[in-house]
Amino acid sequence: MGSKEAVNNEIEDLSKIIELREETDPDVKSKICKKILEELPDHFGIPQAVDDYVQKVKDQFFVLAKLSNKPVGFIAIRDHNEFTSEVYVMGILKEFQGRCIGKRLIEKVEQHLKNKKYLTVKTLSPSNLDKGYEKTRAFYRGVGFLPLEEFTTLWDENNPCLFMIKSLN
């Protein structure tokens, strides 16, 4: 087997051995959120924003991804109304990105949201040429989200927001 095939098999196998489970303890949710986001400064480099995420995930539906009992990623979902929920925050440790963990987290959330019509997410718009967020947008497109609208001043003029939506039915 060539080295490229070995790497692809490792990636595929990793997605199968990741444990996904809902976390309900508010303090555990905050602790995991803080630990993972602090290890992703390129995406979560604004301390006040991280503090907000850490506090607000306590009251949200939260799915944890673990490998050998080590948290490697999570997703927190904010309910807006009877039709729509939002990916409030999602983080996967850098060394585990691109290994189908994010896709599995989204799939787990979709199972939970079976009575909802839409799932939304806000991310950095392509009018900001950040390469890391180019990958983030590609990930969301790959799992079925479509760009809906750009808000140039929702966060601030240097961080234009792209609002994306996914139909759940």
Backbone torsions as a table, in degrees:
resi	resn	phi	psi	omega
1	MET	NA	131.2	178.1
2	GLY	-69.8	162.4	-176.8
3	SER	-64.8	-34.3	178.5
4	LYS	-64.7	-42.0	177.5
5	GLU	-62.4	-41.1	179.7
6	ALA	-61.3	-44.6	178.7
7	VAL	-62.0	-45.4	179.5
8	ASN	-61.2	-40.2	177.8
9	ASN	-66.1	-39.0	176.8
10	GLU	-59.8	-45.0	-179.1
11	ILE	-62.7	-46.1	-179.9
12	GLU	-62.1	-46.7	-179.1
13	ASP	-62.2	-38.3	-179.8
14	LEU	-59.9	-42.9	-178.8
15	SER	-63.1	-26.1	-179.2
16	LYS	-82.0	-21.5	-176.7
17	ILE	-102.9	-0.2	176.0
18	ILE	-71.8	133.4	175.6
19	GLU	-93.4	127.3	174.8
20	LEU	-112.5	133.0	176.8
21	ARG	-153.4	150.8	175.6
22	GLU	-72.6	135.8	174.5
23	GLU	-107.4	130.7	-178.3
24	THR	-112.4	-17.1	-179.1
25	ASP	-74.7	116.1	-177.1
26	PRO	-57.2	-38.8	-179.0
27	ASP	-69.6	-37.6	177.5
28	VAL	-66.3	-42.6	177.9
29	LYS	-56.8	-48.3	-179.2
30	SER	-62.4	-43.7	-178.3
31	LYS	-63.0	-45.0	180.0
32	ILE	-66.3	-45.1	178.6
33	CYS	-56.4	-50.2	-178.3
34	LYS	-60.4	-47.9	-177.7
35	LYS	-60.3	-46.8	-176.1
36	ILE	-72.6	-44.6	-178.5
37	LEU	-65.1	-34.9	177.7
38	GLU	-66.0	-21.7	177.3
39	GLU	-89.4	3.9	179.8
40	LEU	-125.3	58.5	-174.1
41	PRO	-64.4	-23.5	178.7
42	ASP	-68.2	-26.6	179.4
43	HIS	-105.9	-27.0	-175.8
44	PHE	-130.0	61.9	-174.1
45	GLY	-96.6	3.4	179.5
46	ILE	-101.1	106.9	-174.1
47	PRO	-53.9	-40.8	-179.9
48	GLN	-63.9	-37.8	178.2
49	ALA	-65.2	-42.8	178.1
50	VAL	-61.8	-44.3	178.2
51	ASP	-59.0	-40.9	178.0
52	ASP	-63.0	-46.5	177.8
53	TYR	-58.2	-46.4	-176.6
54	VAL	-59.1	-39.3	179.2
55	GLN	-75.6	-43.9	-171.9
56	LYS	-77.5	-21.3	178.5
57	VAL	-67.9	-18.1	-178.8
58	LYS	-55.7	-33.3	-174.4
59	ASP	-104.7	14.9	-175.0
60	GLN	-116.7	157.5	172.1
61	PHE	-61.9	130.3	-169.1
62	PHE	-137.6	124.8	176.4
63	VAL	-115.8	131.4	-177.5
64	LEU	-105.9	136.2	173.2
65	ALA	-107.5	126.2	-178.4
66	LYS	-127.5	145.6	173.0
67	LEU	-127.1	120.5	-178.3
68	SER	51.0	45.1	177.3
69	ASN	69.7	9.3	178.3
70	LYS	-104.1	125.5	175.3
71	PRO	-64.0	125.9	179.3
72	VAL	-119.9	-9.5	179.3
73	GLY	-174.3	168.7	178.4
74	PHE	-161.9	165.9	172.0
75	ILE	-142.7	139.4	177.2
76	ALA	-123.0	136.2	-174.5
77	ILE	-118.4	130.0	176.8
78	ARG	-102.9	127.1	174.6
79	ASP	-85.1	132.0	177.8
80	HIS	-100.9	-43.0	-178.8
81	ASN	-164.2	-170.6	-175.9
82	GLU	-67.4	-15.8	-176.9
83	PHE	-104.5	-28.4	-166.1
84	THR	-133.2	138.2	170.0
85	SER	-128.4	164.4	-175.2
86	GLU	-129.0	140.7	166.9
87	VAL	-70.5	101.0	-177.4
88	TYR	-72.0	-47.6	176.4
89	VAL	-157.4	145.0	177.9
90	MET	-144.2	135.9	178.4
91	GLY	-142.9	137.0	175.9
92	ILE	-132.9	128.3	179.9
93	LEU	-51.8	140.3	-172.3
94	LYS	-52.0	-42.8	-176.9
95	GLU	-69.7	-9.7	179.0
96	PHE	-110.4	0.8	178.5
97	GLN	-72.1	149.9	-179.3
98	GLY	77.5	17.2	-177.0
99	ARG	-121.2	26.8	174.2
100	CYS	73.3	6.1	179.5
101	ILE	-69.0	-44.2	177.6
102	GLY	-59.7	-43.0	178.1
103	LYS	-60.3	-43.9	179.5
104	ARG	-66.3	-36.5	176.6
105	LEU	-63.5	-44.2	178.0
106	ILE	-61.7	-44.0	179.0
107	GLU	-60.7	-41.3	178.9
108	LYS	-63.7	-41.4	178.2
109	VAL	-63.5	-42.6	179.8
110	GLU	-59.9	-38.5	176.6
111	GLN	-61.2	-41.6	179.8
112	HIS	-67.6	-33.3	-175.2
113	LEU	-96.8	31.6	-172.9
114	LYS	-59.9	-20.5	178.7
115	ASN	-96.7	1.5	179.1
116	LYS	-92.3	160.4	178.8
117	LYS	-97.5	-35.9	-172.4
118	TYR	-138.1	149.2	171.0
119	LEU	-123.5	131.9	-178.8
120	THR	-119.0	165.3	174.3
121	VAL	-152.7	147.1	173.3
122	LYS	-112.6	133.7	178.4
123	THR	-145.3	171.8	-179.3
124	LEU	-66.8	131.5	-177.2
125	SER	-69.3	153.4	176.6
126	PRO	-67.3	-10.6	175.6
127	SER	-71.5	-12.4	165.9
128	ASN	-98.6	121.6	-169.8
129	LEU	-82.1	24.7	179.6
130	ASP	-62.1	120.6	-177.4
131	LYS	-66.6	-35.0	179.1
132	GLY	-62.6	-40.2	179.8
133	TYR	-76.6	-18.6	172.2
134	GLU	-62.1	-41.3	177.2
135	LYS	-67.8	-38.2	178.7
136	THR	-61.7	-47.3	179.3
137	ARG	-63.3	-39.5	178.3
138	ALA	-63.3	-39.3	176.6
139	PHE	-59.2	-51.4	-178.1
140	TYR	-62.2	-39.3	175.9
141	ARG	-61.5	-40.7	-178.3
142	GLY	-64.8	-24.5	178.3
143	VAL	-103.8	15.3	168.9
144	GLY	103.4	3.8	177.8
145	PHE	-82.1	145.2	176.3
146	LEU	-120.5	143.2	177.0
147	PRO	-67.5	135.1	-179.3
148	LEU	-110.0	-48.2	-177.6
149	GLU	-160.1	151.4	174.5
150	GLU	-104.6	133.6	175.1
151	PHE	-114.8	107.5	-171.3
152	THR	-75.3	-18.6	-177.2
153	THR	-127.2	12.1	179.9
154	LEU	-58.6	-47.1	177.4
155	TRP	-93.0	-60.8	170.3
156	ASP	-174.9	168.8	-172.7
157	GLU	-66.3	-20.0	176.6
158	ASN	-86.7	-10.3	-177.2
159	ASN	-131.3	72.2	180.0
160	PRO	-66.7	140.3	-175.1
161	CYS	-97.6	131.5	170.9
162	LEU	-102.6	121.6	178.2
163	PHE	-94.7	121.9	-178.1
164	MET	-118.9	154.1	-176.5
165	ILE	-138.9	148.6	176.4
166	LYS	-132.9	130.0	174.4
167	SER	-77.5	134.1	-178.6
168	LEU	-99.2	-2.9	-179.6
169	ASN	-120.9	NA	NA
